[in-house]
């Protein structure tokens, strides 16, 4: 067979092969036109170029796949497909069913707190599938939710009853022990001189009142003593031409000078008895205490007024507490405080509030409270930390009582400056000398004070979100309902409830977060939107105008007005003309319907009182 080069007249430059080397040529080497074959493999190889097979074909397949994904998403978005149970499926429900539930079925995320959606889909936050819920209009109970016993047991829902008990708030704070500033004195030199000998020669030494602290050598002191002795010798000599004594005034002046230079009356008398002046004087301790600071050394020359020692009486110490302003407002003078010192665990120390700072620290936003603690045993150390507890008794509204009962102050007299000074009878303060005052002037009653109990629940029963606080009340077995409450003071593991609950009701103390999530899924009022409970609550019954007028009176006067019922002058019910007018007749309260009846009643009170008594007998 001749190839194309031979037929075209072009000599074949390829080497001639021997018959042994000549064999069947591969198909790639045989052109299709020359071979004349119809093999499909040969045509397929020549149909697409190699770069088409390598690049264009994979890109085309990928593009087709992306178009299919986009098409499925568009169809699902338009509602052609619906995901149920995580798998895409065609909407098998009839259109009539969808139209029937339209406007009644809402969808919510079981994980995130999002507003209910009118159409199914996925949560825009976490991507979870929205689940259907029924609207409030379709629910027979639009406020509560039923929890099955099995779900309640698995969730660990525990309920407790709302209790009524006296409200007591315990304020805990950390403070620092410091010196009693009233019992700290500085021992200074009264005259120039040299410290010849220091008897108290180290810090921390305990000294007694009148005990010598240091011997001072002073030539000025010697000259003053000589003047005293000379004036004393001339004291009895009469002055010429007068009835006075020579040296009397000089003697008194010299004695006063020595006293002002630090000599005690006993030291002056000793010099007079001996009749010999000395240039050395012992400076004695003005009080019993501890040397807390030694400011000079033996042999040192000191000037007048230069400090030598700082002496402190540690029989009482101060505990300085830092309280928040709302806590400091509950504290009063003389309030008892229990403290535990860090270095003495397990022991309690009692003290009383002596001062509440009238200003707030601008940096810490706290108020300093000073407590005086007895340290006669000397076990408390200045600079140590202490944890204090202050017990405050409250009324039903969460406010501190106007009068409290303290057995230690009942019927006693107390110093207005030093609360630790308490006596059974009038007298003077042993520290500052001021007159004692009765303890009831500081709000301490001599008799136990009756207290109205308040409602308390465990702290875990309250869910708080910003300004809203809610609890879940079990109104029926298994039925829980959200209640908005007004919180009072916190009392350890319990908290007071001022509004929203009644005594004896059951509240969820644990598992209330699960209850809250179920109420959200059911479209009930929940912590997500607690104000929704006001919209679903039944409208309150309108109050009678008479009740509104009587409510303006105090509880005691309102009770008396309800018993009287009518005005003795006009015969109209009390409250029909607004707030009743109160008059005191024979130490009894009489109420009139309006100001216009006052003059008529005062003109003839016996007449209207008899009319009132007749009305009461008629009621009986």
ChimeraX attribute file (.defattr): number of C-alpha atoms within 10 A of each C-alpha:
attribute: neighborCount
match mode: 1-to-1
recipient: residues
	/A:1	5
	/A:2	7
	/A:3	9
	/A:4	11
	/A:5	11
	/A:6	11
	/A:7	9
	/A:8	8
	/A:9	8
	/A:10	9
	/A:11	9
	/A:12	11
	/A:13	7
	/A:14	6
	/A:15	6
	/A:16	9
	/A:17	9
	/A:18	8
	/A:19	7
	/A:20	6
	/A:21	8
	/A:22	9
	/A:23	9
	/A:24	6
	/A:25	8
	/A:26	7
	/A:27	12
	/A:28	10
	/A:29	8
	/A:30	13
	/A:31	11
	/A:32	15
	/A:33	8
	/A:34	11
	/A:35	10
	/A:36	9
	/A:37	12
	/A:38	10
	/A:39	10
	/A:40	9
	/A:41	10
	/A:42	15
	/A:43	12
	/A:44	10
	/A:45	11
	/A:46	12
	/A:47	9
	/A:48	10
	/A:49	10
	/A:50	11
	/A:51	9
	/A:52	10
	/A:53	10
	/A:54	10
	/A:55	10
	/A:56	11
	/A:57	11
	/A:58	11
	/A:59	10
	/A:60	10
	/A:61	10
	/A:62	10
	/A:63	10
	/A:64	10
	/A:65	11
	/A:66	11
	/A:67	11
	/A:68	11
	/A:69	10
	/A:70	11
	/A:71	12
	/A:72	14
	/A:73	14
	/A:74	13
	/A:75	12
	/A:76	17
	/A:77	12
	/A:78	10
	/A:79	14
	/A:80	13
	/A:81	17
	/A:82	19
	/A:83	15
	/A:84	14
	/A:85	8
	/A:86	9
	/A:87	8
	/A:88	11
	/A:89	13
	/A:90	13
	/A:91	13
	/A:92	8
	/A:93	8
	/A:94	8
	/A:95	9
	/A:96	9
	/A:97	9
	/A:98	11
	/A:99	10
	/A:100	10
	/A:101	11
	/A:102	12
	/A:103	12
	/A:104	14
	/A:105	20
	/A:106	22
	/A:107	25
	/A:108	27
	/A:109	25
	/A:110	17
	/A:111	15
	/A:112	14
	/A:113	15
	/A:114	15
	/A:115	13
	/A:116	19
	/A:117	18
	/A:118	14
	/A:119	16
	/A:120	18
	/A:121	21
	/A:122	17
	/A:123	20
	/A:124	12
	/A:125	11
	/A:126	10
	/A:127	12
	/A:128	16
	/A:129	20
	/A:130	20
	/A:131	20
	/A:132	19
	/A:133	18
	/A:134	17
	/A:135	18
	/A:136	17
	/A:137	10
	/A:138	10
	/A:139	12
	/A:140	8
	/A:141	12
	/A:142	18
	/A:143	22
	/A:144	21
	/A:145	21
	/A:146	17
	/A:147	16
	/A:148	11
	/A:149	12
	/A:150	9
	/A:151	11
	/A:152	16
	/A:153	12
	/A:154	9
	/A:155	15
	/A:156	14
	/A:157	18
	/A:158	15
	/A:159	18
	/A:160	17
	/A:161	18
	/A:162	21
	/A:163	18
	/A:164	18
	/A:165	14
	/A:166	18
	/A:167	26
	/A:168	19
	/A:169	22
	/A:170	16
	/A:171	19
	/A:172	18
	/A:173	17
	/A:174	17
	/A:175	24
	/A:176	17
	/A:177	22
	/A:178	18
	/A:179	18
	/A:180	18
	/A:181	11
	/A:182	12
	/A:183	17
	/A:184	17
	/A:185	17
	/A:186	17
	/A:187	20
	/A:188	18
	/A:189	21
	/A:190	21
	/A:191	20
	/A:192	19
	/A:193	22
	/A:194	19
	/A:195	23
	/A:196	19
	/A:197	17
	/A:198	19
	/A:199	15
	/A:200	17
	/A:201	16
	/A:202	13
	/A:203	15
	/A:204	15
	/A:205	13
	/A:206	15
	/A:207	20
	/A:208	14
	/A:209	11
	/A:210	13
	/A:211	16
	/A:212	17
	/A:213	21
	/A:214	22
	/A:215	19
	/A:216	27
	/A:217	22
	/A:218	19
	/A:219	16
	/A:220	13
	/A:221	24
	/A:222	18
	/A:223	13
	/A:224	18
	/A:225	24
	/A:226	18
	/A:227	17
	/A:228	26
	/A:229	21
	/A:230	15
	/A:231	21
	/A:232	22
	/A:233	15
	/A:234	16
	/A:235	19
	/A:236	13
	/A:237	13
	/A:238	14
	/A:239	14
	/A:240	9
	/A:241	6
	/A:242	8
	/A:243	8
	/A:244	14
	/A:245	14
	/A:246	19
	/A:247	20
	/A:248	18
	/A:249	14
	/A:250	17
	/A:251	20
	/A:252	14
	/A:253	15
	/A:254	20
	/A:255	23
	/A:256	13
	/A:257	16
	/A:258	20
	/A:259	15
	/A:260	12
	/A:261	18
	/A:262	18
	/A:263	19
	/A:264	16
	/A:265	11
	/A:266	8
	/A:267	14
	/A:268	15
	/A:269	12
	/A:270	12
	/A:271	16
	/A:272	14
	/A:273	9
	/A:274	9
	/A:275	16
	/A:276	12
	/A:277	17
	/A:278	16
	/A:279	16
	/A:280	17
	/A:281	20
	/A:282	21
	/A:283	22
	/A:284	20
	/A:285	20
	/A:286	16
	/A:287	17
	/A:288	18
	/A:289	22
	/A:290	18
	/A:291	23
	/A:292	17
	/A:293	16
	/A:294	17
	/A:295	14
	/A:296	16
	/A:297	14
	/A:298	15
	/A:299	14
	/A:300	12
	/A:301	16
	/A:302	19
	/A:303	13
	/A:304	12
	/A:305	12
	/A:306	17
	/A:307	16
	/A:308	20
	/A:309	23
	/A:310	18
	/A:311	26
	/A:312	24
	/A:313	23
	/A:314	24
	/A:315	18
	/A:316	22
	/A:317	25
	/A:318	24
	/A:319	30
	/A:320	24
	/A:321	23
	/A:322	22
	/A:323	23
	/A:324	16
	/A:325	16
	/A:326	10
	/A:327	18
	/A:328	19
	/A:329	13
	/A:330	18
	/A:331	20
	/A:332	16
	/A:333	18
	/A:334	26
	/A:335	21
	/A:336	21
	/A:337	20
	/A:338	18
	/A:339	23
	/A:340	18
	/A:341	21
	/A:342	12
	/A:343	13
	/A:344	11
	/A:345	8
	/A:346	8
	/A:347	10
	/A:348	13
	/A:349	15
	/A:350	15
	/A:351	23
	/A:352	22
	/A:353	24
	/A:354	20
	/A:355	19
	/A:356	19
	/A:357	13
	/A:358	12
	/A:359	11
	/A:360	14
	/A:361	14
	/A:362	8
	/A:363	6
	/A:364	10
	/A:365	12
	/A:366	19
	/A:367	23
	/A:368	21
	/A:369	20
	/A:370	21
	/A:371	29
	/A:372	24
	/A:373	23
	/A:374	17
	/A:375	16
	/A:376	12
	/A:377	9
	/A:378	11
	/A:379	11
	/A:380	21
	/A:381	16
	/A:382	15
	/A:383	12
	/A:384	14
	/A:385	19
	/A:386	22
	/A:387	17
	/A:388	24
	/A:389	18
	/A:390	20
	/A:391	16
	/A:392	20
	/A:393	20
	/A:394	22
	/A:395	17
	/A:396	20
	/A:397	17
	/A:398	19
	/A:399	14
	/A:400	18
	/A:401	16
	/A:402	13
	/A:403	17
	/A:404	23
	/A:405	18
	/A:406	18
	/A:407	13
	/A:408	11
	/A:409	19
	/A:410	18
	/A:411	18
	/A:412	20
	/A:413	24
	/A:414	28
	/A:415	25
	/A:416	21
	/A:417	18
	/A:418	21
	/A:419	22
	/A:420	21
	/A:421	15
	/A:422	21
	/A:423	19
	/A:424	12
	/A:425	13
	/A:426	15
	/A:427	16
	/A:428	17
	/A:429	22
	/A:430	13
	/A:431	13
	/A:432	12
	/A:433	11
	/A:434	14
	/A:435	15
	/A:436	22
	/A:437	20
	/A:438	21
	/A:439	23
	/A:440	18
	/A:441	12
	/A:442	17
	/A:443	18
	/A:444	24
	/A:445	20
	/A:446	18
	/A:447	13
	/A:448	13
	/A:449	13
	/A:450	10
	/A:451	15
	/A:452	13
	/A:453	15
	/A:454	22
	/A:455	22
	/A:456	26
	/A:457	24
	/A:458	21
	/A:459	15
	/A:460	15
	/A:461	23
	/A:462	23
	/A:463	17
	/A:464	12
	/A:465	11
	/A:466	5
	/A:467	6
	/A:468	16
	/A:469	16
	/A:470	21
	/A:471	26
	/A:472	25
	/A:473	24
	/A:474	21
	/A:475	13
	/A:476	11
	/A:477	10
	/A:478	13
	/A:479	15
	/A:480	24
	/A:481	24
	/A:482	24
	/A:483	23
	/A:484	22
	/A:485	17
	/A:486	15
	/A:487	18
	/A:488	19
	/A:489	19
	/A:490	19
	/A:491	17
	/A:492	12
	/A:493	9
	/A:494	15
	/A:495	21
	/A:496	28
	/A:497	24
	/A:498	18
	/A:499	14
	/A:500	12
	/A:501	20
	/A:502	15
	/A:503	12
	/A:504	12
	/A:505	14
	/A:506	21
	/A:507	26
	/A:508	24
	/A:509	21
	/A:510	18
	/A:511	18
	/A:512	25
	/A:513	16
	/A:514	15
	/A:515	22
	/A:516	24
	/A:517	19
	/A:518	17
	/A:519	22
	/A:520	23
	/A:521	22
	/A:522	23
	/A:523	24
	/A:524	28
	/A:525	26
	/A:526	26
	/A:527	24
	/A:528	17
	/A:529	12
	/A:530	18
	/A:531	13
	/A:532	15
	/A:533	18
	/A:534	12
	/A:535	10
	/A:536	14
	/A:537	11
	/A:538	8
	/A:539	8
	/A:540	6
	/A:541	6
	/A:542	6
	/A:543	8
	/A:544	10
	/A:545	13
	/A:546	15
	/A:547	16
	/A:548	14
	/A:549	17
	/A:550	21
	/A:551	14
	/A:552	14
	/A:553	16
	/A:554	10
	/A:555	11
	/A:556	8
	/A:557	18
	/A:558	17
	/A:559	13
	/A:560	15
	/A:561	23
	/A:562	14
	/A:563	10
	/A:564	20
	/A:565	18
	/A:566	21
	/A:567	24
	/A:568	25
	/A:569	22
	/A:570	16
	/A:571	15
	/A:572	15
	/A:573	18
	/A:574	26
	/A:575	27
	/A:576	19
	/A:577	16
	/A:578	16
	/A:579	21
	/A:580	24
	/A:581	20
	/A:582	18
	/A:583	15
	/A:584	9
	/A:585	11
	/A:586	7
	/A:587	7
	/A:588	10
	/A:589	14
	/A:590	20
	/A:591	25
	/A:592	27
	/A:593	24
	/A:594	20
	/A:595	13
	/A:596	12
	/A:597	16
	/A:598	17
	/A:599	11
	/A:600	13
	/A:601	18
	/A:602	12
	/A:603	10
	/A:604	10
	/A:605	16
	/A:606	11
	/A:607	12
	/A:608	19
	/A:609	16
	/A:610	12
	/A:611	15
	/A:612	20
	/A:613	13
	/A:614	12
	/A:615	16
	/A:616	14
	/A:617	8
	/A:618	8
	/A:619	7
	/A:620	6
